[in-house]
Amino acid sequence: MIQPKFKPFEAPDATAVMNMMEQFYAIDGYPMDAAVSKSLFFEFIENDALGKGWVILANDKPVGYVILTFVFSFEYAGRIAFLDELFVSEEMRGQGIAKQALDFISAEAKAFSVKIIYLEIEPHNEAAKKLYLSKNFNEHKRGLMRMNVAPTLPSLKESE
């Protein structure tokens, strides 16, 4: 089994992360403006209050990334997190890297005094659902809703 390393995002990682992000978004046909995403990457790494991101390395090469964003919740008495993105390159899938990434994220969340981690999965992604359920995530009885307040967001599918 591959033993990945998790390297905190740094400015020189922007290109590798953007390339992987494009691959990730392409899976479900999500729009991505690379220039905007790169700008957001730098904003994210400069502001620790927003969350943390890590490049996943195998044999010292980037094979994925994971992003944990922070939110404050009165209901949960403090900081909660959103597992915003977890990506493992297609050629490295099925080798336990995502499972190890979830173990890593769980430990990091505890270190950041996170009370709960939320995440989204596509309804068709049974493999992801199985993975998350195996790592003690459970389906929440509440529905996720959204309201776009920024007119600059890329057009999203109605089913999202």
For each residue, the residues with C-beta under 8 A, 3 or more apart:
1: 95 96
2: 58 59 92 95 96 97
3: 100
4: 56 57 58 63 64 97 100 101
5: 56 57 58 60
6: 54 55 56 57 66 101 104
7: 10 13 54 55 57
8: 52 53 54
9: 13 17 41 44 45 52 53 54 55 65
10: 7 13 45
11: 14 42 45
12: 15
13: 7 9 10 16 17 55 62
14: 11 17 18 38 41 42
15: 12 18 19
16: 13 19 20 55 62
17: 9 13 14 20 21 41 53 55 62 65
18: 14 15 21 22 34 37 38 41
19: 15 16 22 23
20: 16 17 23 24 62 64 65 87 89
21: 17 18 24 25 32 37 65 85 87
22: 18 19 25 26 32 34
23: 19 20 26 27 87 89 90
24: 20 21 27 85 87
25: 21 22 28 29 30 31 32
26: 22 23 29 30
27: 23 24
28: 25 122
29: 25 26 157
30: 25 26 154 156
31: 25 154 155 156
32: 21 22 25 37 154
33: 36 37 154
34: 18 22 37 38
35: 38 39
36: 33 39 40
37: 18 21 32 33 34 40 41
38: 14 18 34 35 41 42
39: 35 36 42 43
40: 36 37 43 44
41: 9 14 17 18 37 38 44 45
42: 11 14 38 39 45 46
43: 39 40 46 47 50
44: 9 40 41 47 50 51 53 67
45: 9 10 11 41 42 53
46: 42 43
47: 43 44 50
48: 52
49: 70
50: 43 44 47 69 70
51: 44 67 68 69 70 81 82 84
52: 8 9 48 67 68 108 112
53: 8 9 17 44 45 65 66 67 68
54: 6 7 8 9 65 66 104
55: 6 7 9 13 16 17 62 64 65
56: 4 5 6 62 63 64 65 66 88 97 101
57: 4 5 6 7 60 61 62 63
58: 2 4 5 61 63 92 97
59: 2
60: 5 57
61: 57 58
62: 13 16 17 20 55 56 57 65
63: 4 56 57 58 88 89 92 97
64: 4 20 55 56 86 87 88 89 92 97 98 101
65: 9 17 20 21 53 54 55 56 62 85 86 87
66: 6 53 54 56 83 85 86 87 101 104 105
67: 44 51 52 53 83 84 85 86
68: 51 52 53 81 82 83 84 105 108 109 114 117
69: 50 51 81 82 84
70: 49 50 51 79 80 81 82 112 114
71: 79 80 81 82
72: 78 79 80
73: 76 77 78 79 80 115 116
74: 77
75:
76: 73 80 115 116
77: 73 74 115
78: 72 73 113 115
79: 70 71 72 73 112 113 114 115
80: 70 71 72 73 76 114 115 116 117 118
81: 51 68 69 70 71 109 112 114 116 117 118
82: 51 68 69 70 71 117 118 119
83: 66 67 68 86 105 117 118 119
84: 51 67 68 69
85: 21 24 65 66 67
86: 64 65 66 67 83 98 101 102 105 119
87: 20 21 23 24 64 65 66
88: 56 63 64 92 93 97 98 101
89: 20 23 63 64 92 93
90: 23 93
91:
92: 2 58 63 64 88 89 95 97
93: 88 89 90 97 98
94:
95: 1 2 92
96: 1 2 99 100
97: 2 4 56 58 63 64 88 92 93 100 101
98: 64 86 88 93 101 102 131
99: 96 102 103 131 134 135
100: 3 4 96 97 103 104
101: 4 6 56 64 66 86 88 97 98 104 105
102: 86 98 99 105 106 131 132 135
103: 99 100 106 107 135
104: 6 54 66 100 101 107 108
105: 66 68 83 86 101 102 108 109 117
106: 102 103 109 110 117 135
107: 103 104 110 111
108: 52 68 104 105 111 112
109: 68 81 105 106 112 114 117
110: 106 107 113 114
111: 107 108
112: 52 70 79 81 108 109
113: 78 79 110
114: 68 70 79 80 81 109 110 117
115: 73 76 77 78 79 80
116: 73 76 80 81
117: 68 80 81 82 83 105 106 109 114 137
118: 80 81 82 83 140
119: 82 83 86 132 137
120: 144
121: 125 128 129 132
122: 28 125 128
123:
124:
125: 121 122 128 129
126: 129 130
127: 130 131
128: 121 122 125 131 132
129: 121 125 126 132 133
130: 126 127 133 134
131: 98 99 102 127 128 134 135
132: 102 119 121 128 129 135 137
133: 129 130 137 138
134: 99 130 131
135: 99 102 103 106 131 132
136:
137: 117 119 132 133
138: 133
139:
140: 118
141:
142:
143:
144: 120
145:
146:
147:
148: 151 153 156
149:
150: 153
151: 148
152:
153: 148 150 156
154: 30 31 32 33
155: 31
156: 30 31 148 153 160
157: 29 160
158:
159:
160: 156 157
